[in-house]
Every structure is written in structure tokens, then in C-alpha cells.
């Protein structure tokens, strides 16, 4: 074991406590000898947003809790031995070691032991795990529902959450400000690989933005229609994840509307025959056809003027950009406004 000294900071990067911690030298552990399982589930950021959106939709009060020194409460299944720490060596038995009964910061299985302990406690109190999200716990009683979303830390990517009678608001002002300072952000198309960019946004209840993405496709396609088709499949996969996640909240959705501004991509999707223009598209992208056929999702054409996802892939005029930001339920802030907001949250 050894001592570590560090400054504990909050989501505003402000020092809130000076800490000294006794940690184990986990790098010396061997799998199968000192530990078996070390993986602990972590909530997806979209799951946290979905949780907050649901709380706002139902006008629930959301509480945030933190368990202090959480890794020190969990019993270990394996036998783990550590040396005596500096400053606390027994002068009569300097060569002896300690046998750990509970987890210690630094051991490989600490986070897994914490998750198992918390999970077993919640299940013993009548909670059940989410169908696909092991970090979501639900209990229902006579029409009432209590939800617990756990995360490995109380700070989630620098997110600040504010609740008021008008709703629940989240921002990453401090985090965004640090990104602007640290990186010289620039955007350029991929001129070497000629790969398109997939973009998609997902709302809950039509107005609560839960998930969004903009990423380069992993395949080179021969037309914009094919690129839109691949983007539709990626968006459909995210929608299906949200659909399954919401079943744990007591919702069941079919005929989920999806909007696309490419008639050619919709035509490819509705055509049961693969011809020379589409037969080369990877089969993994065709699963969306099955979902449309079963009525799980419905496709609608939307004019480009009303396509909100254009915000993530196109260089837009200032007024158009600000309009789309407002339609997403977000605010467009200048660096000065961002600094003011970050200081207000401090």
C-alpha cells in the first residue's frame, strides 16, 4: 500500500477538499489469483438525460446523492494481501502483511464490489434492475414509481443540474469553456477518405431533447441517398435502445415517428428488392426495414428547411444556426455569456 495526496474538485473544477488516501497497488494483482471480475456497469449519458427528462415530464423531484468513501464498505470475495503502509509499520512484526476483508481504493475489483453491494441492497428492498440498463433500479407500489439511476461518481462529465418549478435544466458551461480554451476547434470535411457524416437527434414526448450524435460513417458510400440510409439505420438503433429503456419506466411505444429529408433514402428502405444501386450496402444496415415492416417505427419525409439534425453536419448561416438551436430547446451562448454562466454556477 502507499499514500496518495490530491485535491478534490467539484464539477466547477473548484478545490473543495484536500485529501490523503491509502491505496492498494492494484497494478501488482493477477487476474484469477487476486481478482476475478473487475468490470462495473456505468450508466450511458443518454440514460441520465432520459431519467431527467422523465422526471421533468412527470414533475417529479429528483435528488442527487453521494456515498462518501464508497469503496471501503464492500466485502471482497477473493483473498487479497497488502503490505503495511508507511508510518504504520508494526515494529515488532515489520515483515507481516494485512489481509483485506473489504475493498480498498486501488484494488482491481473495488468498483465491481461496490456495484454488487449496492445492487444487492436495492434488490433486497424491493427494487428490480432495468431490462437493459443494470444501473437503473425501479420499484412500484399502487401506481407509484420510484427510480434510482446510479453512476460511479456524483460528477458526470462536469454536468450541473438545476431544478426549479419551470423544469429541470442541465448545462456544461464550465466543461464547454475549458474545451474552448484547451483546443483550437476547427471543422473540415474528410477529403482523404471521402466518408459521410451520420447525424441524428432523439426527443422524448416531442420536445425533450435526450440524445444527439454526429459521427463519421465507417464506410465509403457512392451516393448521398446511401449515406442518408446508413444514417437512418444508426438513428433507428438509438431509437430502439430508448424504446427498450422506457419499458422500465412503464411505457410501451410503437409506430415511433422518424423524419428524414431524403426521399431517395426512404424509397430504398421501402423497396423490398436489392438492385444494383443498393446491393453493396452492408447487410447490418438493413435491419431498419424489418422494424418499419413490423410497425415499430414509421418514416416520414420532412423538408430540409425543417430538418433539425442539419445543425450537426452542415455549415449554416448564423440566423439558421440560432434558429435550429432554439428549436432543440437549447441556448446559443457567446464565450462571454458562457463564462458568466460558469461563474454563476460556482
N, C-alpha and C positions, 0 to 999 in steps of 0.2 A: 504494500500500500504506500501511497505518498500523498502529500498535502498539495492542494491547489488553491490559489488565491485569485479571485476575479471580482469584477464589478457587475452587479446585476442591473440590467437596464429594462425599462418598460418599452411599450410599442412606440413611444416618442424618442427612444434612444437616450432617455434621461437616466442617470445613475440613481437608483433608489436604495441600494444597499451594497455594502462591501462584504464579501463572503469568503470564508475559508472552508474548504471541503476536503474530507478524507475520501479518497477514491481508490478503487482496486485497479491493478494493472491488467485490464481485460485483454490487452494485446498478447498476453502470455497464455491465455486459455486455449484449449484444444477442443474442437468440436467432437462430440461423442465421449469425451472424458470429463471436462468441466462444465459443459453445457450441451443441450440438445436443440431446443428451438429458441431462436433469438428474435424472430420477426414479430412485430406487434402491429395490428391494423391501425391505419391512420385515415381519418375522415377526408374525403375529397373536398376541395374548396367549394365545389358546386353543391355538395351535400349541406355544407354550413349555410350557404346562401339560401338553399331550398328550405332549410329549417327556419331561418329568419323570415323568409317570405311567407311561410305558412303561419308563423306566429303573428305577423302583421295582418295577414288576411283574416285571422280569427280574433284579432285584438287581444291576443294572449300577452301576458307579461313574461318576458324572457329574463332569466337570471344567469349570470356568469359566475362560476365558482372555480377556485384553485385549491388543490390539495398540496399543502406545504410538505416538502421533503418526501414526496410520494413514493420514491423508490426504496425507502427504508422500512416499509411496512409489510413487504411481501415475502412469504416463506419461499425458500429455494428447494427444488426437488433434487438437485444434484449436490454432491459433496464438493464444496469449494473451500480451499485453504489459502490464507493470506499471511504475509509476514507482519511482524509487529511494526506499527508506524513510528516514525522518528519522533522522539520526545516522550514516547510512552513504552519504551522497551523495558521489560522486566529485568532488572539487574541480576536476579538470581536464576533466571531461565532465558537468557538472551537468544538461544537457538530455537526456541519453541515458536510455533505458528498458531494463528487463530483459525477456528472452524466457523465459517459463516453459517448462521441459521437463517438469516434473512438477507434480502438483496442489498447491494451496496452500489453506489454510483460507480460506474466503470465496468462492472461485470457485464458480459455479453447478453445475458438473459434478463437484465433488470427491467427493460421496458415490457418484455413479454410477461414477466412475473407480475408486474403492476396491472397490465390489462387483464390477466386471468383472475387476479384477486378482486378487481373492481367488477368484472363481468359476473363472477360467481356471487358477489354480494347483491348486485342488482337483480339477478335471476332469482335469488333466494327471497327477495322482497316482492316477487310477482311480476317483474319485468320480463319481456321477451325481446330477443335480438331481432333486428331488421332482417328482412328476407335476403337482401343482397348487401346490406351495409352492416357489418358487425360492430360498428361504432355507434349505431343508433339503437336505443332501448325504448320500448313502448309498454305502457300499462294502461288498461281501460277498465272503467268501472261505471256502470249505469249511465252510459252515454258520455261520460267524461273521459278525457285522454290526457296522459302525462308523458311527455317526450324528454329524453335525455340524449344529447349529442355530445360525445366525448372526443377530446383531442389530446395529443400527447403533451401539449403545453397550453397555457392560457393565452399566449400571444400567437395569433395566426397570421403570418405574413404581414405584421405591422398593421392589422386592421383595427380601426377604432369603431366601436358600436355605440350609437346613441339612441335611446328610446324616449319618445315623447308622445303626447296624445295624438299628434299628427301621423305617427307611424314609427318604424324602426329604420334608422339610417346608418349606413356604413361608409367609411371613407378610408383611404390610404394616403392621406395628404403627406405625412412625413416620409413614407416609403417612396412615393412618387417624386418628392422633392430630392431625395437622396439619389434616385436614379438619374434625374436630370443633371445633377451636379457631377455624378461619377462618370457618366457616359456621354459622349458626343453622338447623340442619336441621329441616325440618318437612314433613309429608306431608299432601296434600289431594287429593281426587278432582277430576277436571276437570269442574266443574259447568257451565262455559260451553259447551264443545264436546261434552260427553257421550260422550267416546270411552273405550273399554275399554282395559285393560292386558293385554298378552300377557306370559306368563311361561313359562319353560322351564328345565329343568336336564338335563345330559347326563353320564352316567357311563361310565367305561371299565372293563370287567370287572365291572360291577355295584356296585362300591364305591369307585371312584376318581373323585372329582368333577373334571371337566375344564372344563366350561363352564356358565354360567348367565346368564340375562338377564331383565330386567323393563323393558318399554318400552311407551309409549303407542302404540296402533294408529293407523295413518294414515287410517282410515276409520271412519265412524259406522255402527254396525250396529243392527238392530232387535230383537235378542233375545240372551240370554246364550248360547244354543246357537250362533248365528252367530259370536259373539265367541270361543267356545271352538274353533270350526272354524278360524278365521283364526289363532288361537294355535297350533293343531296344525300348520298349514302352515308357520309360521315355525320351529317346533321341528323339523319334518321337514327343512327346508332345512339347519339346523345339523347334524343327524344325518348327512345325505348328505355334507356337507363333511368331517366326521370320518371317515366311511366311506372316502372317496377318499384322505384324508390317510393313513389307516392302511394302505392298499395299499402305500405306500412302505416301511412297516415289515415287510411280508411277510404281512399279514393280509388276509383277504377275508371280509366279513360279508354275510349275507343273513338275512332274517327277523329284522330288528332290532326288539326289542320297544319299543313306545311306549305309555305309560299315560296315560289321560285319565279324568277323573271326571265326564264329561258323556255320558250315553247318547244324548242328542239329537244331539250333535255327531258321535258315532260312526255314528249312523243316517244322518245327512246324507252322511257320507263313503262309506258302503256302498251308498247308493242311487244307481244309475246315471242316474236321471231327475231333471232340474231342474224343480221345480214352483214355484208362486207364492211359496213361502216362502224359496226359495234362489236363484231365477234372477237376482236382482240382485247377488249376490256376485261380486266381480271375478274374472275367469277365471284370473288369476295364482295364486289361492289353491287352484285345483282340481288342481294338479299332484300333490298328495299321493295322489289317487285312483289315478293311474297307478302310483305306487310301491307302493301296497298291492296292486293287481291283479297286479303283476309279482312280488310276494313279497319285495320288498326290505325293507319294514317290515311289522310286524304290530301291530295295535291291540288293546289290552286295556283293559277297564273296571276302574278302581280306585276304591274307596270314598274319599270326601273325607277320611275320617279318616287314610288312608294316602297322601294326595297331598302329596308333599314340596314341590312347587312353590308351594303356598299361602303359603309363607313370604314370597314376593316380591310378593304382591298384596293380602293380607288383613291387617287389624288383628287380631292374635291375642292371647289371654291369655298371660301370662308363661310359664306352665308349658308350654303348647302350642308357643310360640315356641322355648323352650330345647330341647324335645324334637326339633323339626324340625332345629334347628342341629346337634344331636348326630348325627342320622340322616344328615346331609350330610357328616359327618366333619370338622366344624369346631368351633371353640370360641367360646362366648359370653363376651366379656370386658367387665368394667366399665371406665370410664375410668381408674381407678387401676391395675387389672391391665394395661391397655394401656400405661400409662406405664412400669410395671415391666418389661414385655416389651421395650419400645423401648429402655430403658436397658441391659438385659442384652445386647442385640444390638449396642450401641455399641462 
